[in-house]
Amino acid sequence: MSVHVRGHFGAWRALAAPSAVVGGAIFMLVLTAPLDAWQPPVLLMWLSGAVAFSTRVGERIALRAGGFRHPSAQQWEVLDPVSSAALQRCGFQTSQVDWYVRAGSQPNACVAGRRSVAVTEGALSMFVTGGLSRDQSAAILIHELGHNVSRATHFGLATRRLAAGRIAFWGVMTAAEALSGRV
């Protein structure tokens, strides 16, 4: 069964994030101001990073840097039957999804980017111990694949990249307040 969803939910999410993106851009402009002639190339590299995260290779690099790992042979032995059932139910080909495992004892799963689904070690543990049936485990992965079908996460990595300057700004401000004794 293949599902076609109309709409671009990821695009709407990206459109809802302009304050974070503008804040990130302002922070990057201030941060790079002392670079003089080097400011434009540095800003261009910062912007191109967001574009790069929208590619398959860029997505893989971002996820690896974020602590996501491809499943080991032992983990894949557990994940393969469940992921195959979920892919078949959603009408996806195996080549359309990259699977990852993330450290964490809590059972959880998530989608990051256009084609990546991750489960925690805790979720894999529950798949193995029978804490979740095969159908329940597949339902979790089907839910995550649904985010890809609706394109809800397609622009997430790029948006986070562009908003990172704003996040860094608030981190710097919080640290400065703490060091000045105001917090």
HELIX and SHEET records of a PDB file:
HELIX    1   1 PHE A    9  LEU A   15  1                                   7    
HELIX    2   2 PRO A   18  THR A   32  1                                  15    
HELIX    3   3 ALA A   33  TRP A   38  5                                   6    
HELIX    4   4 GLN A   39  ALA A   52  1                                  14    
HELIX    5   5 ARG A   56  ALA A   65  1                                  10    
HELIX    6   6 ALA A   73  CYS A   90  1                                  18    
HELIX    7   7 THR A   94  GLN A   96  5                                   3    
HELIX    8   8 GLU A  121  THR A  129  1                                   9    
HELIX    9   9 ARG A  134  VAL A  149  1                                  16    
HELIX   10  10 GLY A  156  LEU A  179  1                                  24    
SHEET    1   A 4 PHE A  68  ARG A  69  0                                        
SHEET    2   A 4 ASP A  98  ARG A 102 -1                                        
SHEET    3   A 4 SER A 116  THR A 120  1                                        
SHEET    4   A 4 ALA A 109  ALA A 112 -1                                        
END                                                                             
